[in-house]
């Protein structure tokens, strides 16, 4: 007899199965409709097709091959491959059987035998991956994984589906004993456990219905369950390269939801998708500098609460059921009881985004929370309120004065490009912090002197330089952000084709969205490559480089500053344990420079401890905020006798004999 599979063999009343299947599909479709409706609430203008095409490749690598899952935890990647590919393989196999039964009879002979082997492999992969997942969570007890009773539901359910599938197959083989049973090698082993054909024939329909009901129930429940990430993650990965808008959605209409403000600020569609793509794997908490320091911030908890909040606000068809309404009422109480205060601890360093397998951005959720609190005028740190008032009135967060931004240059002869008829090849956008903070001014003077020494024509905007808006952007002050961006854009347009260089990675990331710009480390590396930057003095020192978050993870500038450092005669560059894209934040980003937070985890002290472990005596950075934070930590953390902290431009100036070694 030709090898084949008989559909519904020994199963009475198959119409019941069709009814259950229709119900499962209906639940799945309704659930997907609810998801899409909620996501579209945050839609903006359609992204460029080129961006979507470029993102599609990454979505395949990350969503199908799980490239990001393997980073830092290969075991997690392998486990997900087994579970996902096993489940998808079995699902595709079910569709193939349906086509074979109703449309085109093709699963016969050798094709069927190959199909049988593939299904065995997929079933075993699903079971092995699920057992591995349970072992990692409850036996190995991976620290970042949660261990709640609800976390058992999905893996146990998948395990039951896989196990009953093999039991059904084993009972069928034991009852019929086909000649090709050996090709279903796992099912054949299970068949040997049944006492005889009669018992197998009696058990087969019972096992078949149990397996069918569990499988169909999972399909119907999928968009309503934690497995929703299987639907949202591929879309999130495809949208991940779309730049986040600076202006959040308009406040939602009053829907009775607890809120500290006059309206609920909502993230855009991409970030609404990311809330459902989150698997609560804990990788964000594992790398978050604030969470690691014991501060009251958990990116995972922020995302979970925001997802709950959005679901409550959007409503659901299930609200018609009393039990669902009661659960949602309890959830509303939970949201109301949770304060948003921890949002101010976020440094916006993007370590969480870098570690997230689906590239979700808790930062956007934090920014929405901050915007809501600022709009309401409540729960905002007092020192930050003062800084924002200065920023609004005096165009800087530091001084209650205007016109101080030009005094940093001292006796340097720098053209003032804000004046009519004055021109230079490069406009140095000095930024508020660099121009006003005494320690950061040294880096600005060093950079200007180095550029002049290399024959680069460079000027500034003097006291007319506006704030680019980065500070307002990070703390969620939307109105002030728009004003400052417009002012900066107007100034840059007046300069025409003048090239812009920034020493602050924060300002550089904001300005390059408005006008072509380089960071100072990029310009120094370019001058080095062109042979214009040379070194006259040796600097005998062992140095380590601290990657600023906004230069490395936001700007992907990693090699340029290191090339400059390595080119300096006498300098030995050693890396900290966590560097590059894994670098640890100094704690100055996200507006924390202008706040006093209770329970401060001393992030800069922790970073200098890592620097000291390298044996280096010099810590080099390329960001004024990092320079200030690390310098303060050096003085207050007991590192004064072991470490010196300088800006990259200051190190270059030493090697050119401009500054003493």
N, C-alpha and C positions, 0 to 999 in steps of 0.2 A: 504494500500500500504506500502511496506517495505521502511523505510527511506533510501534515497540515494541522490546523487548529480548528476545532469545531466550536462555534460561538454558542453560548448559553446551553452547553451540553449538560443535561441533568438539572437544569434550572427551570422551575415552573413559574408561570405568570411573569414573563420578562417585561410586560407592560408596566409593572410596578417600578422596575429599574428605570424605565424611560421617564416616568413621572418624577422620580427622585432626581434624575439627571437634569430634567428641565427646571426643577426647583433650584438645584445647585447653580445652574448657569444663570438663572434669573437673579439669585442673590449675588452672584459674582458681578453681573452687569450693573445691578443697582449700586453695589459697593464702589465699583469703578466710576460710576456716574457721580457719586457723592465726592469721591476724591478729586475728579476733574473739576467739578463745580467749585470746590474749595480752592483749588490751585488757581483757577482762572480769576478768582476774586482779586488776586494780586498782579494781574497781567499789566504790562506796560506796552510800549511800542514793540513790534515784532523784531527779534534780533536779526542781524544780517545773515543771509544764507551762508556766506563764507565762514562765519563763526561756527554755525551749526555743523557744517561739513568738517571743519577742522576738529571740532569736539567729538565727532562721531568715531574717529579712530581711537581716541582715548577712552571713549565709552566702551568700545569693544575690548580693549586691552584690560581695562579696569573692571568692567561689568561682566565680561564673559570669562576672561582668563585670570581675573582677580589679582592683577599685578600689584595694586596697592595693598591688598591684604597680606601678601607675602613679605612686604617691607617690615622689618623689625620683628616679625612673628611668622616664620615660614610654616609652623605647625597650624596656625589659624588659617592660612591660605590653603594648605593641603586639605584640612578638614572641610572647608567650605566648598572646595572643588568636588570632593566626594559626595557631599550632601546635595549640592545644587545640580551637578551634572547627573547624579543618580536619579534625582527626582524628575528633572527635565527629560532624561532619557526614558523613564517609565511613562511619563505623560505623553511623549511623542509616540512611544510604542502602543499606547492605548488608542491614540488617533489612527495609527496604521492598521490596527486590528479592526477598527470601525470601518475604515475605507475598504479593507479586504472583505468584510462581511456584507456591506451594503452597496459598494460601488464597483469594485474591480477585484476579482479573485487573483491575487498575486503572491500571497504568502504560502507557497507550496514548494516541496522539494528542497533543493539546496538553499533557496532564499529563506524558507521558513527555518531551516536549521541554523543559518547564520543569525537570523532574527532571534531565535531562542537563546543562543549564546550571548548576544548583546543584552537581552533583557536580564539574564542571570547576572552579568557583570554590573549592570545599572542597579539592580536590586541589592546586590552585595555592597556596592559603593554607598548606597543610601544608608544601609544598616551600619556599616563600618564608620561612616562619617558621623552618624547620629550618636553612636556609642562613644566615639572620640570626643564629641562635643560635651556629652554628659560627664565624661571622665575629666576633661579640662576644667569644667565648672565645679564639680562636686568632689572629685578625688584629688586631682592635681591642685585644685583651688587657685587658679590664676587670679592674682590679687585684683585686677581691674574688672573682673566679671562679677556681676550681681548674682546673688543666690537666694532668690525669693521663690515662694511656692509657685507663683505664676510662671516663673522661668522654666518650670518642668513641663508645662502643657505641650508646647510645640514639639520639642524633641521626643517626648514619650509618644505623642500622637504619630509622628513620622516613623518612629521605631515600630509601633503597632501596625501601621500600614505595610511596612516592609516585611515584618514577620508574618502577618496573616497572608500576604501575597505568596510567600513561599509555602505556607501551610496549604493554601488553596491548590497551588501547583502540585505539591507532594501528594495530596489526597487524590487529585485527578489522575496523576500518573500511577498511583497504587491501585486505583479502581480499574483503569483501562489497560495498563501495561503495554503501551505502544513500543514498537521496535526501536524508535528513535529517542527513547526516554533519556539515554545517556547524554544527549546534547543539552538537555536541561539539567546540567550537572548538580547544581545546588538543590533543585527540586527533587532530583532522583535520590539524593541523600536523605531528604526529609521523607520521601515516600517509604523508605526502609523502616521508618519509625511507626508506621501504621500497621495494626495487627493483621489486616487482610483486606481483600477486595470489598467484601460486604460492609465492613466497618468504614472503609474509606469512602464507599459510595454514599453511605448515610451521612458521614461528616461533611462531605464536599459541599452540598448546598448551604449548610449552616455557615461554614467558613466563608463561602463565596459571598453571602449576603453581608456578613460582618465586615469583610474587606471592602465591599462595594459601598456600603453606607458610610464607613469611616473616610474613604477616599472622596466620595462626593461631598460629604460634609466639610472636608478641608478645602475643597475647591470653592464652595459657597462662602465659607468663612474667611478666605484668604484676604480680600481687601479690607476686612473689618478687624483683622488680627495684627499681631506683631509681624507676621509675614508680609505685611503690606510693603515692607522695604524691598521685597523682590520685584514689585511693580514700580516703585518710586525711584529706586537706586539707578537703574539704567537711564531714566529721564534726567535725573539730577546730574549724572556724569556727563550727559550730552549737553546740559546747560551750564556746566561748571565754568567754562571759559568766558561766559557772558559777563561783562563788567557790571558790578552792582551799581545801581543808581544812587546818587547822593541824597536825593529828596525822596523820603518815604511816601507811601500811599497816604492819601488824605485820611484823617481820622474817621473811623467807622461810625456809623450812626449809633446812637445810644440803644443798646440791646439788652440793657439790664445787667450786663456783666460788670462785676466789680472792677473799678478802675481808679487809679490815683489821679487821673487827669481829666481834661475836658473831653477827650476822645481817645480811642484806642489806636495807637500807631501800628500799622501793619507792614511786615516785610513784603518784598515783591514776590512774583510767582516762583521764581527760581528758589527762593529761600523757603517758601511754603512747601515746595516739593521736597526740599532737603529735610524738613521736619519729619516727613513721613519716611524718608530714606534712612534716617538714623536707626541703627540697630541697638543702641545703648551698649556698645561693645566696651566703652570705657577708655578707648585709646586717647580721647581728648583729655580726660582727667589725668591720665598717666603722664602726659607731656606738658600740661598747663603749668606754667611757673607759679601761678598763684595757688592752685590746688596743691602742688607739691610742697609749697611753703607752709601749708596748713591754714591758709586764709579761707574765709567763708565763700568760696566760689567753686562751683562744679559746672563746667560746660555741659556735661551730660544732663544734669538736673535742670539747667536753664533751657535746654532744648526740649526736654520732656514737659516742662511746665508750659512752654510756649506752644507746643503741639496740642496739649490739652486745652489751652486757652483758645486757640484758633478753632478747634473742633466744637467747643462750647458756643463760640460766637457764631459759627456758620450754621448751626442747627443741623438736623438730620430727619430723614423720614422715620427713623426709629423712635423719635420723640413721641409718636402717637401711642407707644406702649407704656403703660404706667411704670413698669419695672425699670425701663430705660430712663424715663423722666426722673425717677428717684435717684438713680445712679448719677445722672448729670447734675442733680441738685447737690449731691454730696461732693461731686467734683468741683462745682462752683465754690462751695465753701472751702475746699482745699486750696484753690487758686487764691481766694480772698485772704486766706490765712498766711500765704507765702509772700514775704516781702521781696521787693526788687532791689534792696540795698546792695546785695552782693555784686550787682552789675558794675559798680564803680571800681571793683578790684581788677577788672579785666584790663590787661595791658594792650589788647588788640594785636598781639604779636604774631598771630596766625599759626602758632605751633599746633593748635587743635586742627586747623584746616589741613596742614601738612600731614598730620598723622591719620586723619579720617579716611577710611577706605572708600567712602562715597563723596568725599570732598564737601561735606556739609560745613556751613559757616555759622557757628554759634555767635560769632562777632556781630553778624547782622541782627540777630535776636537781641543781643546786648545793646546795640545802637538804638533799636526801636524802643527798648525799655528806657534808655537814657533820655531819648527824645520826649517820651511821654512824661517822665518826671520833670524835665526842664520846662515843658509846656505847662505843667500843673504848678510848678514852683514849689514842689515838695520833695523831700528825701534827697536833696542835692547837697553834697558836702559844702559847708560854709566857705571854705577856702577857695573852692572851685567857683562858687558864685561870685566871689570878689574878683577872681581872675577873669571870668567872663565879662564882668562889668567893665574892667579895665580894657579888655579886648575890644569891647563895643565902643568905648568912649575914646580910648587912646591908641587903638590899633596895635596893641601888644598886651600880653598877659602879665607883664612884669612890673612896669612902672606907670605911675599916674602922671605921665608926661608925654608930650609929643616931641618929635624932632631930635630924639636921642640916638637914632639908629646910625648916624654917620660918625659918631665920636670914636668908635672902635678902631678906626683905621690909623689914628695917631698921625705920625709924620709921613705915612705912605701917600704917594701922589697918585690917587685914583680918580679918573674922570667921573664926573657926575652926569650920568646918562639921562637924568630927568630934565636936564636943561636943553633948550633948543640949540641945535647945531653941534652938539657934542656926540661923538661916536666912538665905538670900540668894537673889536671883533667879538668879544665875549662880555655878556652881562653877568656879573656875579650877584645872584640873588642870595643875600646874606642870611635872611630870616630873622625872626624876632629874638630867639634864644641866643643864636650866635652873636648877634650884634649888641645884645644888652647884658649877657652874663659875663662876668669878668673872666672866668676860666675858659669859656668857649671862645672869647675874643682872641685868645692866643692862637687857636687853630685857624681863625679867619685871617689874621695878619700873616701867619706862616704861608697859607695857601696863596694869598695875593702876592707875597714876595716871591714865592717859587714861580708862579706864573709869569710875573714880570721878568724874572731872571732867565726864563726859557724863551723870552721874546714874544710872549702872548699878550696882545693888547686887551686889557681887562678893565672894566669900569663897574660902577654900582649905581643904584638909584638914590643913594644918600638918604637923607631924612624923608624922602618921598616914597620910600619902599613900603608897599602895603603888606598886611598880613595875608598870606595865601589862603587861609581858611582851614588849614589842616586841624588846628586845635578844636575849632567849632565843629568840624566834621566828626572827629573822634568822640566827642562828648555828646553829640546829638543835638547841637544848637542849630537847627536847620535854617532859620531865617538869617542868622548872622553868617552862616556858611555861604549862602547865596550872595549876600552883599559883598563879602570879601573875595569870593571867586570872581564876581563880576568886575570888581575893582582891579584885581590882578590881571584878568584877561584884557582889560582896557589898556593897562600899562604895557603889557607884552605886545599887544597889537601896535601900539605907538612906536615900539622899537623895531618893528618890521622884521627883517631877516636876521637880526642880531641873535647869536647863539647864547643859550642860557646855561650856566653851571650853578649847581647848588651844593653846599656842604652838608645840609641836613637831608637825610633820606626821607624824612617825613614830608618836608616841603617839596622835595624832588618828585615824590610820587604824586603829589597833588598838581604840581605845575606841569609835569609832562603830559597830563591829560588835556592841558590847555595849549601847550606850546612845546616844540621839541626842546629837550633839555638833557643834560648829562649830570651825573653825580661827580663830585670832585675826584673820587677814586677812578672813575672811568676816564676822565680827562687826563689825569696823571699817567694812567696806563697807556693812553694814546700817545702822549708826549714821549713816554719811554720807548714805545715801538718806533716812533718817528726819529729817534735819536736826539731829540731836543732836550730831554731830561737826562742829565748825567750827574754823577756823584763825585765830588772832590775829596770828601772826608770818609774815613772808615768809622763805623759805629760798632764797636765790639760789645755785643750784647746778645743775650738769648731772649727772644721776644715771642709772645703769643698774641694772636689776633682775635678780638671779640667781634663776631658778626652782628651788626645792628639788624634787628628784625625787619625793619622797613627797607633795608638794602638787600638782605639775603632772601627772605621769604616773600616779600612783596615785589622787589625789583629783580630778583634772581641774579644779583651781582655778587659773585663769590670769588672768582678767579682774579679779577683786576687788582684789588687791594693786595692780595697775596703776591702777585707778580711784582708789584712795586716794592714790597717789603723784601722779597728774596733778591731783588736786583741791587740792594744796598750792600756795599762791601762790609763784611764783618758781622752782619746780622744773621743769627741762626733762628729760623722760625720753627716753633714747636706748636702743635695743635692741642687744644683742650679736649677733654673726653667727649664733650658735646660741642660740635662746631658746624659751620656751614648751615644747611637747612635744619639741622638738629640743634642749633645754638640755643642757649637759654637767655631769656630776656633779662635786661638789667632792671626792669621795673619802672622805667620812665615813660613808656608809651601809654596811649589810651587816655591821656589827660591826667595820669597819676602824678606827673611832675608838679601839678598844681592842686594837690589834695593832701589831706592828712587823714589817713584811714585807720580806724582802730584795728588792732591785731595785725599790723604791718609785718609781713614775713621776711623783710630785709632781703629782697631778691638780689640786689647788687652785692651784698655781702656773700651770698651763696655763689654768685658768679666769680667773685675774686678768689674764693676758696678753690674753685676749680682751676683758676689761673695759677694759683700758687702751687698746686699739685704738679704742674708741668715742669717746675724748676726754673721757669722764666723769671726775669727781674723787671721786664717791661711789658705792659699791656697796651696794645695798640688798638684803636677803634676808629671809626669813620663816621661818627654821628655826635653832634653836640649834646644831645640828651644823654646818650650813653657815657660820654666823657664826664659830664657833671655828676651823674649818678655813681659811676665807678670811682671818681675822685673823692666824693663824699664818703663812700663806703671804705675807701682806703684809709681815710683819716679816722673814721669812727669804728672800724672793724678790726683794728690791730694789724693792718697791712703796711703801715708807713715805712717800716724798716725793710720790707721784703719786696714791695712792688712800686713801680712808677706807672702812671696812666697818662698816655699822651694821644693826641690826634695823629692820624696818618700824615697829614700835611706837616705837622711839627717834626715828625721823624724824618721826612724828606728834607725839610729845611735844615735839620742837623747834618744830614749827609751831604748837603750842598754848602755847608759852612756858614749858613745864614744864622743859625742858632747854635749856641754852645752845646757840646755833647754832655 
